[in-house]
Amino acid sequence: MAWIDAGALSDLAGGRAITITAGSRLIAVVRSADQVYAIEDICTHDGAELTGGQIEGSEIVCPRHGARFCLRTGAALTPPAYEPVRVFETKIEAGRIWIRCDA
Ligand code: FES
């Protein structure tokens, strides 16, 4: 597992998400309130990117069919998704976002 630099915290506004690529993996980096989350950016229902979804507290809503995922645990909270998305550890150091990933 390595820490990947996902950019400056100041470039990611609250309530927004960006996608970064780590090897072949797409990761959604999400800022909500004072928290930064990182989850695999592929909905487990039908493969949509979650990045464009509505962010509501510690949840993100898939923009394609509306499944909700917990940003903290990756759990699928509502149908039509039933499988969790993977979550990655994050930290902020010197104003930059770091994500722990095996990609
Ligand atoms: S692709 Fe995400 S809910 Fe269907």
py3Dmol code that shows the C-alpha trace and the ligand (Angstrom):
import py3Dmol

protein = """\
ATOM      1  CA  MET A   1       0.000   0.000   0.000  1.00  0.00           C
ATOM      2  CA  ALA A   2       1.327   3.399  -0.946  1.00  0.00           C
ATOM      3  CA  TRP A   3       0.158   6.936  -0.259  1.00  0.00           C
ATOM      4  CA  ILE A   4      -0.858   8.804  -3.417  1.00  0.00           C
ATOM      5  CA  ASP A   5      -0.955  12.592  -3.670  1.00  0.00           C
ATOM      6  CA  ALA A   6      -4.491  13.511  -4.735  1.00  0.00           C
ATOM      7  CA  GLY A   7      -3.928  17.249  -4.954  1.00  0.00           C
ATOM      8  CA  ALA A   8      -4.340  20.357  -2.874  1.00  0.00           C
ATOM      9  CA  LEU A   9      -7.141  20.414  -0.323  1.00  0.00           C
ATOM     10  CA  SER A  10      -7.867  24.016  -1.322  1.00  0.00           C
ATOM     11  CA  ASP A  11      -8.688  22.857  -4.881  1.00  0.00           C
ATOM     12  CA  LEU A  12     -11.533  20.631  -3.656  1.00  0.00           C
ATOM     13  CA  ALA A  13     -14.502  22.639  -2.456  1.00  0.00           C
ATOM     14  CA  GLY A  14     -16.937  21.253   0.089  1.00  0.00           C
ATOM     15  CA  GLY A  15     -19.741  19.249  -1.489  1.00  0.00           C
ATOM     16  CA  ARG A  16     -17.614  18.433  -4.527  1.00  0.00           C
ATOM     17  CA  ALA A  17     -15.874  15.324  -5.824  1.00  0.00           C
ATOM     18  CA  ILE A  18     -13.056  14.720  -8.271  1.00  0.00           C
ATOM     19  CA  THR A  19     -11.781  11.577  -9.921  1.00  0.00           C
ATOM     20  CA  ILE A  20      -8.150  10.573  -9.753  1.00  0.00           C
ATOM     21  CA  THR A  21      -6.489   7.657 -11.471  1.00  0.00           C
ATOM     22  CA  ALA A  22      -4.270   5.345  -9.483  1.00  0.00           C
ATOM     23  CA  GLY A  23      -2.878   2.716 -11.827  1.00  0.00           C
ATOM     24  CA  SER A  24      -5.935   1.201 -13.478  1.00  0.00           C
ATOM     25  CA  ARG A  25      -8.182   2.232 -10.613  1.00  0.00           C
ATOM     26  CA  LEU A  26     -10.562   5.210 -10.594  1.00  0.00           C
ATOM     27  CA  ILE A  27     -10.979   6.815  -7.182  1.00  0.00           C
ATOM     28  CA  ALA A  28     -13.566   9.429  -6.256  1.00  0.00           C
ATOM     29  CA  VAL A  29     -12.145  11.950  -3.807  1.00  0.00           C
ATOM     30  CA  VAL A  30     -15.034  13.628  -2.015  1.00  0.00           C
ATOM     31  CA  ARG A  31     -15.086  16.597   0.322  1.00  0.00           C
ATOM     32  CA  SER A  32     -18.099  17.009   2.540  1.00  0.00           C
ATOM     33  CA  ALA A  33     -18.108  19.399   5.499  1.00  0.00           C
ATOM     34  CA  ASP A  34     -14.649  19.024   7.055  1.00  0.00           C
ATOM     35  CA  GLN A  35     -14.112  15.456   5.892  1.00  0.00           C
ATOM     36  CA  VAL A  36     -12.347  14.076   2.838  1.00  0.00           C
ATOM     37  CA  TYR A  37     -13.323  10.607   1.662  1.00  0.00           C
ATOM     38  CA  ALA A  38     -11.965   8.330  -1.049  1.00  0.00           C
ATOM     39  CA  ILE A  39     -14.001   5.528  -2.613  1.00  0.00           C
ATOM     40  CA  GLU A  40     -13.757   3.466  -5.757  1.00  0.00           C
ATOM     41  CA  ASP A  41     -15.433   5.534  -8.456  1.00  0.00           C
ATOM     42  CA  ILE A  42     -17.528   2.714  -9.903  1.00  0.00           C
ATOM     43  CA  CYS A  43     -21.090   2.036  -8.804  1.00  0.00           C
ATOM     44  CA  THR A  44     -21.570  -1.617  -7.931  1.00  0.00           C
ATOM     45  CA  HIS A  45     -25.002  -1.643  -9.574  1.00  0.00           C
ATOM     46  CA  ASP A  46     -24.139  -0.868 -13.185  1.00  0.00           C
ATOM     47  CA  GLY A  47     -20.713   0.726 -13.300  1.00  0.00           C
ATOM     48  CA  ALA A  48     -21.563   4.435 -13.340  1.00  0.00           C
ATOM     49  CA  GLU A  49     -18.968   6.873 -12.070  1.00  0.00           C
ATOM     50  CA  LEU A  50     -20.101   8.136  -8.672  1.00  0.00           C
ATOM     51  CA  THR A  51     -18.196  11.404  -8.972  1.00  0.00           C
ATOM     52  CA  GLY A  52     -21.112  13.259 -10.560  1.00  0.00           C
ATOM     53  CA  GLY A  53     -23.509  12.209  -7.826  1.00  0.00           C
ATOM     54  CA  GLN A  54     -25.146  14.353  -5.175  1.00  0.00           C
ATOM     55  CA  ILE A  55     -23.199  14.484  -1.918  1.00  0.00           C
ATOM     56  CA  GLU A  56     -25.325  14.563   1.223  1.00  0.00           C
ATOM     57  CA  GLY A  57     -23.332  14.523   4.448  1.00  0.00           C
ATOM     58  CA  SER A  58     -21.434  11.245   4.540  1.00  0.00           C
ATOM     59  CA  GLU A  59     -23.395   9.759   1.622  1.00  0.00           C
ATOM     60  CA  ILE A  60     -23.134   9.968  -2.158  1.00  0.00           C
ATOM     61  CA  VAL A  61     -25.987   9.247  -4.553  1.00  0.00           C
ATOM     62  CA  CYS A  62     -25.220   7.448  -7.811  1.00  0.00           C
ATOM     63  CA  PRO A  63     -26.182   9.783 -10.665  1.00  0.00           C
ATOM     64  CA  ARG A  64     -27.459   6.959 -12.888  1.00  0.00           C
ATOM     65  CA  HIS A  65     -30.139   5.154 -10.845  1.00  0.00           C
ATOM     66  CA  GLY A  66     -29.969   6.765  -7.421  1.00  0.00           C
ATOM     67  CA  ALA A  67     -28.355   4.154  -5.170  1.00  0.00           C
ATOM     68  CA  ARG A  68     -26.827   5.673  -2.036  1.00  0.00           C
ATOM     69  CA  PHE A  69     -23.415   4.749  -0.676  1.00  0.00           C
ATOM     70  CA  CYS A  70     -21.848   5.543   2.679  1.00  0.00           C
ATOM     71  CA  LEU A  71     -18.640   7.504   2.088  1.00  0.00           C
ATOM     72  CA  ARG A  72     -17.173   6.270   5.385  1.00  0.00           C
ATOM     73  CA  THR A  73     -17.724   2.537   4.936  1.00  0.00           C
ATOM     74  CA  GLY A  74     -18.603   2.119   1.252  1.00  0.00           C
ATOM     75  CA  ALA A  75     -21.817   0.317   2.193  1.00  0.00           C
ATOM     76  CA  ALA A  76     -24.660   0.326  -0.321  1.00  0.00           C
ATOM     77  CA  LEU A  77     -27.486   1.950   1.619  1.00  0.00           C
ATOM     78  CA  THR A  78     -30.327   1.804  -0.907  1.00  0.00           C
ATOM     79  CA  PRO A  79     -31.246  -0.256  -3.978  1.00  0.00           C
ATOM     80  CA  PRO A  80     -30.597  -0.834  -6.769  1.00  0.00           C
ATOM     81  CA  ALA A  81     -27.037  -1.331  -5.477  1.00  0.00           C
ATOM     82  CA  TYR A  82     -26.463  -4.064  -2.901  1.00  0.00           C
ATOM     83  CA  GLU A  83     -22.682  -4.526  -2.909  1.00  0.00           C
ATOM     84  CA  PRO A  84     -20.350  -2.033  -1.205  1.00  0.00           C
ATOM     85  CA  VAL A  85     -17.789   0.113  -2.976  1.00  0.00           C
ATOM     86  CA  ARG A  86     -14.219  -0.007  -1.783  1.00  0.00           C
ATOM     87  CA  VAL A  87     -13.038   2.781   0.504  1.00  0.00           C
ATOM     88  CA  PHE A  88      -9.511   4.105   0.905  1.00  0.00           C
ATOM     89  CA  GLU A  89      -7.819   5.715   3.875  1.00  0.00           C
ATOM     90  CA  THR A  90      -7.201   9.460   3.524  1.00  0.00           C
ATOM     91  CA  LYS A  91      -5.072  12.011   5.329  1.00  0.00           C
ATOM     92  CA  ILE A  92      -4.276  15.693   4.962  1.00  0.00           C
ATOM     93  CA  GLU A  93      -0.659  16.775   5.242  1.00  0.00           C
ATOM     94  CA  ALA A  94       0.735  20.220   4.476  1.00  0.00           C
ATOM     95  CA  GLY A  95      -2.481  21.162   2.715  1.00  0.00           C
ATOM     96  CA  ARG A  96      -2.476  18.163   0.378  1.00  0.00           C
ATOM     97  CA  ILE A  97      -4.824  15.176   0.204  1.00  0.00           C
ATOM     98  CA  TRP A  98      -3.224  11.748   0.431  1.00  0.00           C
ATOM     99  CA  ILE A  99      -4.922   8.455  -0.340  1.00  0.00           C
ATOM    100  CA  ARG A 100      -3.650   5.042   0.689  1.00  0.00           C
ATOM    101  CA  CYS A 101      -4.057   2.726  -2.251  1.00  0.00           C
ATOM    102  CA  ASP A 102      -2.629  -0.519  -3.589  1.00  0.00           C
ATOM    103  CA  ALA A 103      -2.819   0.524  -7.250  1.00  0.00           C
TER     104      ALA A 103
END
"""
ligand_1 = """\
4
FES
S -25.369 2.473 -11.909
Fe -25.439 3.293 -9.888
S -27.453 2.866 -9.188
Fe -27.368 2.005 -11.168
"""
view = py3Dmol.view(width=600, height=400)
view.addModel(protein, "pdb")
view.setStyle({"model": 0}, {"cartoon": {"style": "trace"}})
view.addModel(ligand_1, "xyz")
view.setStyle({"model": 1}, {"stick": {}})
view.zoomTo()
view.show()
